[in-house]
Amino acid sequence: VFGWVQHYLDAHTTARLEANHTRSIDVIQRLGLRPTGNLSTTLLSQLPTNQVFDLWIQEKTLRLPRLHTDLDGLTIAHLSDLHFTGRTTRPYYELVVDETNQLDADLVVISGDIIDKRPCFPWLTEILGRLQSRYGTFFVLGNHDLRVRDELRVRNDLVRAGLIDLGGRFQ
């Protein structure tokens, strides 16, 4: 049953996919340094075939027949699983924000697992507060965001940075 469901979902997604372009940025080459915060991360990131510092940007064009014509051409930049831990340092995330801003998207959406470690709280405002889009930057929290045991601070810091909290709401 799982195989059939997956095939069905893939077939419908493929039928709507008009274009799919992917590019990769070698973060170490771009920054001129390995953005690691400790020895174990430095060593693990050097293992053969490890792509932790390859930033992949996928640009997809979808055809959605029932989409309202006012939304035709809408662009969305989607970020997920940033995992602010300190093991990967600020320059990496600053590059992610810079590249996202260069996409000139109508909306930016962050779909959870933003922060894992409390010492990275300032990054929420200082780094993610730099995100730009025409109609807003939206976020929902993930399970890792709840593990820092201060959900209210995570939400408040992101909102203070100019992001819009979609947590548990719909319209």
VMD Tcl script that draws the C-alpha trace (Angstrom):
set ca {
  {0.00 0.00 0.00}
  {2.80 2.43 0.90}
  {4.43 1.88 -2.50}
  {1.18 2.56 -4.34}
  {0.50 5.73 -2.35}
  {4.04 6.99 -2.97}
  {3.72 6.26 -6.70}
  {0.36 8.06 -6.82}
  {1.74 11.15 -5.05}
  {4.88 11.20 -7.20}
  {2.84 10.94 -10.41}
  {0.73 13.96 -9.48}
  {3.75 16.02 -8.41}
  {5.63 15.16 -11.60}
  {2.64 16.14 -13.75}
  {2.66 19.61 -12.13}
  {6.42 20.13 -12.29}
  {7.28 22.31 -15.29}
  {10.89 23.11 -14.45}
  {13.44 22.00 -11.88}
  {16.87 23.62 -11.69}
  {19.40 22.92 -8.99}
  {22.66 24.67 -8.28}
  {25.21 24.03 -5.60}
  {27.39 26.48 -3.72}
  {30.62 25.28 -2.19}
  {30.36 27.13 1.12}
  {33.98 26.55 2.12}
  {35.23 27.94 -1.17}
  {32.83 30.89 -1.07}
  {33.63 31.83 2.53}
  {37.31 30.95 2.41}
  {36.94 28.98 5.63}
  {35.30 25.90 7.09}
  {32.40 27.31 9.19}
  {32.71 24.89 12.08}
  {32.45 25.64 15.76}
  {34.31 22.67 17.24}
  {36.89 20.00 16.43}
  {34.44 17.12 16.00}
  {32.38 19.06 13.44}
  {35.57 20.04 11.62}
  {36.73 16.42 11.46}
  {33.34 15.00 10.48}
  {32.87 17.61 7.76}
  {36.14 16.46 6.16}
  {35.01 12.85 5.68}
  {34.91 11.79 2.02}
  {31.52 12.39 0.34}
  {30.32 14.59 3.21}
  {28.31 17.40 1.63}
  {27.42 19.34 4.77}
  {28.94 22.51 3.33}
  {27.41 22.20 -0.11}
  {24.44 24.58 -0.16}
  {21.85 23.32 -2.65}
  {19.36 25.75 -4.16}
  {16.48 24.18 -6.05}
  {14.24 26.35 -8.22}
  {11.02 24.65 -9.25}
  {8.19 25.87 -11.42}
  {4.86 24.23 -10.74}
  {1.67 24.30 -12.80}
  {-1.32 24.37 -10.48}
  {-4.51 24.51 -12.58}
  {-6.81 25.53 -9.71}
  {-4.51 28.28 -8.43}
  {-6.15 31.71 -8.47}
  {-4.80 33.82 -11.32}
  {-3.73 36.55 -8.88}
  {-1.16 34.09 -7.54}
  {0.27 33.15 -10.94}
  {4.02 33.73 -10.81}
  {4.20 33.82 -7.01}
  {7.68 32.89 -5.80}
  {8.36 31.20 -2.46}
  {11.75 30.64 -0.87}
  {11.54 27.70 1.53}
  {14.09 27.14 4.29}
  {13.94 24.15 6.58}
  {16.03 22.40 9.21}
  {18.51 25.19 9.83}
  {19.43 23.69 13.22}
  {21.25 26.58 14.89}
  {23.58 24.62 17.20}
  {26.86 26.51 17.08}
  {28.60 23.49 15.54}
  {28.08 25.20 12.19}
  {28.98 28.84 12.68}
  {27.33 32.14 11.81}
  {29.08 32.73 8.45}
  {27.32 29.66 7.04}
  {23.88 30.91 8.03}
  {24.67 34.44 6.92}
  {25.50 33.01 3.49}
  {22.19 31.10 3.49}
  {20.32 34.35 4.20}
  {22.31 36.24 1.53}
  {21.53 33.57 -1.08}
  {17.87 33.51 -0.06}
  {17.63 37.28 -0.39}
  {19.20 37.11 -3.86}
  {16.27 34.93 -4.96}
  {14.07 38.04 -4.61}
  {11.11 35.88 -3.50}
  {7.58 37.08 -2.86}
  {7.45 35.01 0.34}
  {10.01 33.33 2.55}
  {8.84 30.33 4.58}
  {10.83 28.63 7.33}
  {9.34 25.27 8.20}
  {10.76 24.32 11.56}
  {13.82 22.96 13.30}
  {15.40 26.39 13.43}
  {17.27 26.31 16.74}
  {18.68 23.48 18.84}
  {20.93 25.23 21.37}
  {20.16 28.12 23.69}
  {23.46 30.01 23.07}
  {22.24 30.54 19.49}
  {19.19 32.60 20.52}
  {20.79 35.87 19.30}
  {21.08 34.34 15.83}
  {17.29 34.31 15.48}
  {17.14 38.09 15.33}
  {20.61 38.92 14.05}
  {20.66 36.43 11.18}
  {17.06 35.56 10.31}
  {16.01 39.17 10.86}
  {17.95 39.97 7.66}
  {15.63 37.86 5.47}
  {13.80 39.91 2.85}
  {10.72 39.29 0.71}
  {7.92 41.31 -0.81}
  {5.03 39.94 1.26}
  {6.63 38.62 4.43}
  {8.75 35.94 6.04}
  {6.70 33.26 7.77}
  {7.64 30.49 10.16}
  {6.37 27.44 12.00}
  {8.32 25.68 14.71}
  {9.49 22.08 14.60}
  {10.24 19.52 17.26}
  {13.85 20.71 17.69}
  {12.68 24.25 18.40}
  {10.64 22.91 21.31}
  {13.65 21.06 22.74}
  {15.34 24.32 23.75}
  {12.58 24.46 26.39}
  {11.65 28.07 25.75}
  {9.10 28.05 22.94}
  {7.81 31.49 23.89}
  {11.26 33.03 23.56}
  {11.82 31.36 20.17}
  {8.50 32.71 18.90}
  {9.01 36.18 20.42}
  {12.56 36.52 19.08}
  {11.48 35.56 15.57}
  {8.50 37.91 15.66}
  {10.74 40.70 17.02}
  {13.02 40.03 14.02}
  {10.09 40.74 11.70}
  {8.98 37.18 10.93}
  {5.33 36.15 11.00}
  {4.35 33.23 13.26}
  {1.95 30.77 11.62}
  {2.05 28.36 14.55}
  {-1.32 26.71 15.01}
  {-3.25 29.32 13.04}
  {-5.00 29.27 9.72}
  {-7.23 31.65 7.75}
}
mol new
graphics top color blue
foreach p $ca { graphics top sphere $p radius 0.5 }
foreach p [lrange $ca 0 end-1] q [lrange $ca 1 end] { graphics top cylinder $p $q radius 0.2 }
display resetview
